Amino acid sequence: MKKIFLLLMLFASSYAMSQTPYKVFCEILGTGKLLSTKVSVTVDFGQKTSIYNTYKQKLVDDNGKSIEFNSMVDAMNYMAKSGWVFEQAYYVTVSGQNVIHWLLSKEVMSDEEIKDGFITKQEYEKINKKD
């Protein structure tokens, strides 16, 4: 019995040690809202999306309501609660409007951890699709 226990412990410890965390990235994109001090933020986790449905990459709460942010720093603070770390920022001007890009990273043990704690409008609609 002791031998079986020792073998199980050896297997479990070697399995735990074989998993190495790796760095993954996401990008938050912010645009100013017309006649508002708030910023419209979408998130790119590398998911498949359509250029016509970028609004569906907004983060939503458990009821599917878009989460609003006061600024890019507010959005970054929200992301930091789930382990995301700021890497780099840049902006691109599109049709006279600045689009702010913040690149974030975090260490994960599996791809399933990338979006832990987050749901986008697109995913919410897919989960709550009515037949």
Phi and psi in degrees as GROMACS dihedral restraints (atoms count N, CA, C in turn):
[ dihedral_restraints ]
;  ai    aj    ak    al  type     phi  dphi    fc
    3     4     5     6     1   -62.7    20    10
    4     5     6     7     1   -38.6    20    10
    6     7     8     9     1   -64.3    20    10
    7     8     9    10     1   -41.8    20    10
    9    10    11    12     1   -63.4    20    10
   10    11    12    13     1   -44.5    20    10
   12    13    14    15     1   -60.9    20    10
   13    14    15    16     1   -44.8    20    10
   15    16    17    18     1   -64.6    20    10
   16    17    18    19     1   -39.4    20    10
   18    19    20    21     1   -64.8    20    10
   19    20    21    22     1   -42.0    20    10
   21    22    23    24     1   -62.7    20    10
   22    23    24    25     1   -43.1    20    10
   24    25    26    27     1   -63.9    20    10
   25    26    27    28     1   -41.8    20    10
   27    28    29    30     1   -63.0    20    10
   28    29    30    31     1   -45.5    20    10
   30    31    32    33     1   -61.7    20    10
   31    32    33    34     1   -46.4    20    10
   33    34    35    36     1   -63.3    20    10
   34    35    36    37     1   -42.3    20    10
   36    37    38    39     1   -71.2    20    10
   37    38    39    40     1   -36.5    20    10
   39    40    41    42     1   -70.0    20    10
   40    41    42    43     1   -34.1    20    10
   42    43    44    45     1   -66.6    20    10
   43    44    45    46     1   -44.8    20    10
   45    46    47    48     1   -63.5    20    10
   46    47    48    49     1   -37.6    20    10
   48    49    50    51     1   -76.0    20    10
   49    50    51    52     1   -23.9    20    10
   51    52    53    54     1   -76.7    20    10
   52    53    54    55     1   -19.0    20    10
   54    55    56    57     1   -82.9    20    10
   55    56    57    58     1   118.3    20    10
   57    58    59    60     1  -112.0    20    10
   58    59    60    61     1   129.9    20    10
   60    61    62    63     1   -65.8    20    10
   61    62    63    64     1   150.4    20    10
   63    64    65    66     1  -136.2    20    10
   64    65    66    67     1   156.7    20    10
   66    67    68    69     1   -86.9    20    10
   67    68    69    70     1   133.6    20    10
   69    70    71    72     1  -124.1    20    10
   70    71    72    73     1   165.1    20    10
   72    73    74    75     1  -128.9    20    10
   73    74    75    76     1   155.1    20    10
   75    76    77    78     1  -143.7    20    10
   76    77    78    79     1   166.6    20    10
   78    79    80    81     1  -132.3    20    10
   79    80    81    82     1   133.0    20    10
   81    82    83    84     1  -106.0    20    10
   82    83    84    85     1   133.3    20    10
   84    85    86    87     1  -114.8    20    10
   85    86    87    88     1   129.7    20    10
   87    88    89    90     1  -123.3    20    10
   88    89    90    91     1   136.6    20    10
   90    91    92    93     1  -130.5    20    10
   91    92    93    94     1   144.5    20    10
   93    94    95    96     1   -67.0    20    10
   94    95    96    97     1   146.0    20    10
   96    97    98    99     1   -92.7    20    10
   97    98    99   100     1   140.0    20    10
   99   100   101   102     1   -60.7    20    10
  100   101   102   103     1   128.7    20    10
  102   103   104   105     1    57.2    20    10
  103   104   105   106     1    37.5    20    10
  105   106   107   108     1  -148.0    20    10
  106   107   108   109     1   154.4    20    10
  108   109   110   111     1   -90.3    20    10
  109   110   111   112     1    -7.6    20    10
  111   112   113   114     1   -79.8    20    10
  112   113   114   115     1   165.8    20    10
  114   115   116   117     1  -121.6    20    10
  115   116   117   118     1   140.6    20    10
  117   118   119   120     1   -89.5    20    10
  118   119   120   121     1   121.9    20    10
  120   121   122   123     1  -118.2    20    10
  121   122   123   124     1   131.6    20    10
  123   124   125   126     1  -118.1    20    10
  124   125   126   127     1   158.0    20    10
  126   127   128   129     1  -123.7    20    10
  127   128   129   130     1   134.6    20    10
  129   130   131   132     1  -114.9    20    10
  130   131   132   133     1   105.8    20    10
  132   133   134   135     1   -94.4    20    10
  133   134   135   136     1     5.1    20    10
  135   136   137   138     1    93.6    20    10
  136   137   138   139     1    11.4    20    10
  138   139   140   141     1   -75.7    20    10
  139   140   141   142     1   157.4    20    10
  141   142   143   144     1   -71.4    20    10
  142   143   144   145     1   132.3    20    10
  144   145   146   147     1  -152.4    20    10
  145   146   147   148     1   170.2    20    10
  147   148   149   150     1  -106.5    20    10
  148   149   150   151     1   144.8    20    10
  150   151   152   153     1   -61.6    20    10
  151   152   153   154     1   -24.2    20    10
  153   154   155   156     1   -85.8    20    10
  154   155   156   157     1   -12.2    20    10
  156   157   158   159     1  -117.8    20    10
  157   158   159   160     1    32.9    20    10
  159   160   161   162     1   -62.1    20    10
  160   161   162   163     1   -26.3    20    10
  162   163   164   165     1   -62.8    20    10
  163   164   165   166     1   -21.8    20    10
  165   166   167   168     1   -76.8    20    10
  166   167   168   169     1    -2.8    20    10
  168   169   170   171     1   -95.6    20    10
  169   170   171   172     1    11.6    20    10
  171   172   173   174     1   -74.2    20    10
  172   173   174   175     1   147.4    20    10
  174   175   176   177     1   -76.4    20    10
  175   176   177   178     1   140.7    20    10
  177   178   179   180     1  -127.0    20    10
  178   179   180   181     1   161.3    20    10
  180   181   182   183     1   -86.0    20    10
  181   182   183   184     1  -172.6    20    10
  183   184   185   186     1   -64.0    20    10
  184   185   186   187     1   -17.3    20    10
  186   187   188   189     1   -99.3    20    10
  187   188   189   190     1     3.9    20    10
  189   190   191   192     1    85.4    20    10
  190   191   192   193     1     6.2    20    10
  192   193   194   195     1   -84.7    20    10
  193   194   195   196     1   132.3    20    10
  195   196   197   198     1   -58.5    20    10
  196   197   198   199     1   136.5    20    10
  198   199   200   201     1   -85.0    20    10
  199   200   201   202     1   125.3    20    10
  201   202   203   204     1   -97.4    20    10
  202   203   204   205     1   144.1    20    10
  204   205   206   207     1  -121.9    20    10
  205   206   207   208     1   143.0    20    10
  207   208   209   210     1   -74.6    20    10
  208   209   210   211     1   -28.2    20    10
  210   211   212   213     1  -164.2    20    10
  211   212   213   214     1   175.6    20    10
  213   214   215   216     1   -66.0    20    10
  214   215   216   217     1   -33.4    20    10
  216   217   218   219     1   -66.1    20    10
  217   218   219   220     1   -39.0    20    10
  219   220   221   222     1   -60.0    20    10
  220   221   222   223     1   -43.4    20    10
  222   223   224   225     1   -65.2    20    10
  223   224   225   226     1   -40.9    20    10
  225   226   227   228     1   -64.5    20    10
  226   227   228   229     1   -41.4    20    10
  228   229   230   231     1   -60.8    20    10
  229   230   231   232     1   -38.9    20    10
  231   232   233   234     1   -62.7    20    10
  232   233   234   235     1   -44.9    20    10
  234   235   236   237     1   -68.5    20    10
  235   236   237   238     1   -36.7    20    10
  237   238   239   240     1   -62.3    20    10
  238   239   240   241     1   -28.7    20    10
  240   241   242   243     1   -61.5    20    10
  241   242   243   244     1   -22.3    20    10
  243   244   245   246     1  -106.3    20    10
  244   245   246   247     1    18.8    20    10
  246   247   248   249     1    94.1    20    10
  247   248   249   250     1     0.1    20    10
  249   250   251   252     1   -74.6    20    10
  250   251   252   253     1   140.6    20    10
  252   253   254   255     1  -122.0    20    10
  253   254   255   256     1   136.9    20    10
  255   256   257   258     1   -65.8    20    10
  256   257   258   259     1   135.1    20    10
  258   259   260   261     1  -114.3    20    10
  259   260   261   262     1   -51.2    20    10
  261   262   263   264     1  -161.1    20    10
  262   263   264   265     1   153.3    20    10
  264   265   266   267     1  -133.6    20    10
  265   266   267   268     1   147.0    20    10
  267   268   269   270     1  -157.8    20    10
  268   269   270   271     1   165.4    20    10
  270   271   272   273     1  -132.4    20    10
  271   272   273   274     1   154.4    20    10
  273   274   275   276     1  -128.6    20    10
  274   275   276   277     1   136.1    20    10
  276   277   278   279     1   -93.8    20    10
  277   278   279   280     1   122.4    20    10
  279   280   281   282     1  -122.8    20    10
  280   281   282   283     1   119.5    20    10
  282   283   284   285     1    51.0    20    10
  283   284   285   286     1    42.7    20    10
  285   286   287   288     1    78.9    20    10
  286   287   288   289     1     3.3    20    10
  288   289   290   291     1  -117.4    20    10
  289   290   291   292     1   132.9    20    10
  291   292   293   294     1   -76.5    20    10
  292   293   294   295     1   131.0    20    10
  294   295   296   297     1  -111.2    20    10
  295   296   297   298     1   117.8    20    10
  297   298   299   300     1   -89.7    20    10
  298   299   300   301     1   130.6    20    10
  300   301   302   303     1  -116.4    20    10
  301   302   303   304     1   123.1    20    10
  303   304   305   306     1  -117.6    20    10
  304   305   306   307     1   123.1    20    10
  306   307   308   309     1   -93.3    20    10
  307   308   309   310     1   129.2    20    10
  309   310   311   312     1  -122.2    20    10
  310   311   312   313     1   159.9    20    10
  312   313   314   315     1  -142.9    20    10
  313   314   315   316     1   163.8    20    10
  315   316   317   318     1  -160.6    20    10
  316   317   318   319     1   160.2    20    10
  318   319   320   321     1   -91.9    20    10
  319   320   321   322     1   132.6    20    10
  321   322   323   324     1  -132.7    20    10
  322   323   324   325     1   163.3    20    10
  324   325   326   327     1  -101.1    20    10
  325   326   327   328     1   -19.1    20    10
  327   328   329   330     1  -153.6    20    10
  328   329   330   331     1   157.9    20    10
  330   331   332   333     1   -62.4    20    10
  331   332   333   334     1   -25.7    20    10
  333   334   335   336     1   -63.7    20    10
  334   335   336   337     1   -22.9    20    10
  336   337   338   339     1   -78.5    20    10
  337   338   339   340     1   -13.0    20    10
  339   340   341   342     1   -58.1    20    10
  340   341   342   343     1   -47.1    20    10
  342   343   344   345     1  -102.8    20    10
  343   344   345   346     1    16.8    20    10
  345   346   347   348     1   -52.6    20    10
  346   347   348   349     1   125.6    20    10
  348   349   350   351     1    87.6    20    10
  349   350   351   352     1    -1.4    20    10
  351   352   353   354     1  -125.2    20    10
  352   353   354   355     1   145.8    20    10
  354   355   356   357     1  -141.7    20    10
  355   356   357   358     1   134.0    20    10
  357   358   359   360     1   -93.1    20    10
  358   359   360   361     1   164.9    20    10
  360   361   362   363     1   -56.4    20    10
  361   362   363   364     1   -41.5    20    10
  363   364   365   366     1   -61.0    20    10
  364   365   366   367     1   -45.6    20    10
  366   367   368   369     1   -68.3    20    10
  367   368   369   370     1   -39.3    20    10
  369   370   371   372     1   -60.3    20    10
  370   371   372   373     1   -44.3    20    10
  372   373   374   375     1   -65.2    20    10
  373   374   375   376     1   -38.1    20    10
  375   376   377   378     1   -66.1    20    10
  376   377   378   379     1   -43.0    20    10
  378   379   380   381     1   -66.9    20    10
  379   380   381   382     1   -39.2    20    10
  381   382   383   384     1  -101.1    20    10
  382   383   384   385     1    22.5    20    10
  384   385   386   387     1   -62.6    20    10
  385   386   387   388     1   129.8    20    10
  387   388   389   390     1   -98.3    20    10
  388   389   390   391     1   130.3    20    10
